[in-house]
């Protein structure tokens, strides 16, 4: 077999070579794979945390929407409104005919504004009412379509040529001017 005696220098060099080989094996077999796996786990953790934040935000939005729906469905049935499908103009015209029956209002239909999946149909109106009660009733019927709408602005002034009415403002003719915006869903 091996009958050669190694010198101290050769033994030292072989020990250094063995330690270098062991260090290389350790780094390539243990350290680098473990480090890479830890980096991958850290990246997965960040992804999971981001997904969790997104899920929490969606849950909070869901809970808000659920609370709003519960609040809406708790309303009396006559106060519930819906958002109809786009191009609901014919139904609105029929409603205006019943609201202003026997009167001659001035109706101006503005161009429909599209905002994502929501259309806004604004109708400016002017009509004459015979007193506050009739004006209030007409405005209530105008917004009481069952469709989602918003009335803004609104102006009620004494009608021109009304003169001094001995009954006061309560019974005098009033000019009602304003606009109402109806909302519709665009498919």
C-alpha positions as CSV (number, residue, x, y, z in Angstrom):
1,X,0.0,0.0,0.0
2,X,1.0,3.5,0.7
3,X,4.5,3.5,2.1
4,X,5.2,7.1,1.6
5,X,5.5,9.4,4.6
6,X,4.0,12.8,4.0
7,X,5.9,15.8,5.2
8,X,4.3,18.4,7.4
9,X,3.9,20.8,4.5
10,X,2.1,18.1,2.4
11,X,-0.2,17.2,5.4
12,X,-1.0,20.9,5.9
13,X,-1.7,21.4,2.2
14,X,-4.0,18.3,2.2
15,X,-5.8,19.5,5.2
16,X,-6.3,22.9,3.6
17,X,-7.5,21.1,0.4
18,X,-9.9,18.9,2.4
19,X,-11.3,21.9,4.4
20,X,-11.7,23.9,1.1
21,X,-13.5,20.9,-0.4
22,X,-15.7,20.5,2.6
23,X,-16.5,24.3,2.6
24,X,-17.3,24.1,-1.1
25,X,-19.6,21.1,-0.6
26,X,-21.2,22.8,2.4
27,X,-21.9,26.0,0.4
28,X,-23.1,24.3,-2.8
29,X,-25.0,21.5,-1.1
30,X,-26.4,23.2,2.0
31,X,-25.9,27.0,2.2
32,X,-27.0,28.2,-1.3
33,X,-30.1,25.9,-1.5
34,X,-31.2,26.9,2.0
35,X,-30.7,30.6,1.2
36,X,-32.5,30.4,-2.1
37,X,-35.4,28.5,-0.5
38,X,-35.6,31.1,2.3
39,X,-35.7,33.9,-0.3
40,X,-38.5,32.0,-2.2
41,X,-40.4,31.6,1.1
42,X,-40.0,35.3,1.9
43,X,-41.3,36.2,-1.6
44,X,-44.2,33.8,-1.1
45,X,-44.9,35.4,2.3
46,X,-45.0,38.9,0.7
47,X,-47.5,37.5,-1.9
48,X,-49.6,36.0,0.7
49,X,-49.6,39.2,2.8
50,X,-50.6,41.2,-0.3
51,X,-53.4,38.7,-1.0
52,X,-54.5,38.9,2.6
53,X,-54.6,42.7,2.5
54,X,-56.6,42.5,-0.7
55,X,-59.0,40.0,0.8
56,X,-59.4,42.2,3.9
57,X,-60.1,45.2,1.8
58,X,-62.7,43.2,-0.2
59,X,-64.2,41.9,3.0
60,X,-64.5,45.4,4.4
61,X,-66.1,46.6,1.2
62,X,-68.4,43.6,1.2
63,X,-69.4,44.3,4.8
64,X,-70.1,48.0,3.9
65,X,-72.2,47.0,0.9
66,X,-74.0,44.5,3.0
67,X,-74.8,47.1,5.7
68,X,-75.9,49.5,3.0
69,X,-78.2,46.9,1.5
70,X,-79.6,46.0,4.9
71,X,-80.3,49.7,5.4
72,X,-81.9,50.1,2.0
73,X,-84.1,47.0,2.4
74,X,-85.1,48.3,5.9
75,X,-86.7,51.3,4.1
76,X,-90.4,51.3,3.5
77,X,-91.3,49.9,0.2
78,X,-92.5,53.2,-1.2
79,X,-88.9,54.6,-0.7
80,X,-87.0,51.8,-2.5
81,X,-85.6,52.8,-5.9
82,X,-83.9,50.8,-8.6
83,X,-81.4,51.7,-11.3
84,X,-83.1,50.7,-14.6
85,X,-81.3,49.5,-17.7
86,X,-79.9,52.2,-20.1
87,X,-82.3,54.0,-22.4
88,X,-85.2,54.3,-20.0
89,X,-86.4,57.4,-21.7
90,X,-89.8,56.0,-22.8
91,X,-90.7,55.0,-19.3
92,X,-89.6,58.5,-18.0
93,X,-91.7,60.2,-20.6
94,X,-94.8,58.2,-19.6
95,X,-94.1,59.2,-16.0
96,X,-93.7,62.9,-16.9
97,X,-97.1,62.7,-18.7
98,X,-98.8,61.5,-15.5
99,X,-96.9,64.0,-13.3
100,X,-97.7,67.0,-15.4
101,X,-101.1,66.0,-16.6
102,X,-103.2,69.0,-17.5
103,X,-100.2,71.4,-17.3
104,X,-97.7,72.5,-19.8
105,X,-94.2,72.2,-18.3
106,X,-91.0,73.1,-20.1
107,X,-88.8,70.0,-20.2
108,X,-85.2,70.2,-21.5
109,X,-83.4,66.9,-21.9
110,X,-79.6,67.3,-21.6
111,X,-77.2,65.0,-23.4
112,X,-76.8,61.7,-21.5
113,X,-73.5,61.5,-19.6
114,X,-71.8,58.1,-19.5
115,X,-69.6,57.4,-16.5
116,X,-68.3,53.8,-16.7
117,X,-71.3,51.5,-16.3
118,X,-73.6,54.4,-15.2
119,X,-75.5,56.8,-17.4
120,X,-76.8,60.1,-16.1
121,X,-79.9,61.5,-17.8
122,X,-80.6,65.1,-16.7
123,X,-83.9,66.7,-17.3
124,X,-84.4,70.5,-16.6
125,X,-87.9,71.5,-15.9
126,X,-90.0,74.6,-15.4
127,X,-93.7,74.5,-14.4
128,X,-96.3,76.7,-12.7
129,X,-98.1,75.5,-9.6
130,X,-101.1,77.0,-7.8
131,X,-99.6,77.2,-4.4
132,X,-97.0,75.5,-2.2
133,X,-99.0,72.3,-1.7
134,X,-99.4,71.7,-5.5
135,X,-95.7,72.4,-6.0
136,X,-94.7,70.0,-3.3
137,X,-97.0,67.3,-4.6
138,X,-95.7,67.7,-8.1
139,X,-92.1,67.5,-7.0
140,X,-92.8,64.4,-4.9
141,X,-94.4,62.7,-7.9
142,X,-91.6,63.8,-10.1
143,X,-88.9,62.1,-8.0
144,X,-91.2,59.3,-6.9
145,X,-90.7,57.3,-10.1
146,X,-89.2,54.3,-8.3
147,X,-86.0,55.0,-10.3
148,X,-82.8,56.3,-8.7
149,X,-82.7,60.1,-9.2
150,X,-81.3,63.3,-7.7
151,X,-82.9,66.7,-7.8
152,X,-80.6,69.6,-7.9
153,X,-80.9,72.7,-8.1
154,X,-84.4,73.8,-7.3
155,X,-85.9,77.2,-7.4
156,X,-89.4,78.2,-6.4
157,X,-90.5,81.8,-7.0
158,X,-93.7,83.7,-7.3
159,X,-95.0,83.4,-10.9
160,X,-94.7,86.5,-13.1
161,X,-97.9,88.6,-13.4
162,X,-99.3,87.0,-10.3
163,X,-99.6,90.4,-8.6
164,X,-100.6,90.8,-5.0
165,X,-102.6,87.8,-3.9
166,X,-104.7,88.4,-0.8
167,X,-104.2,84.7,0.1
168,X,-100.4,85.3,0.4
169,X,-97.7,83.1,-0.9
170,X,-99.4,79.9,0.2
171,X,-102.2,80.3,-2.4
172,X,-100.4,82.3,-5.1
173,X,-99.1,80.9,-8.4
174,X,-95.5,79.7,-8.2
175,X,-92.9,79.2,-10.8
176,X,-90.9,76.0,-10.1
177,X,-87.5,75.5,-11.9
178,X,-85.0,72.8,-11.4
179,X,-83.3,69.7,-12.8
180,X,-83.6,66.1,-11.9
181,X,-80.9,63.5,-12.9
182,X,-82.0,59.9,-13.5
183,X,-79.4,57.2,-13.3
184,X,-79.3,54.2,-15.6
185,X,-77.1,51.1,-15.9
186,X,-75.2,50.6,-19.1
187,X,-74.6,47.0,-20.0
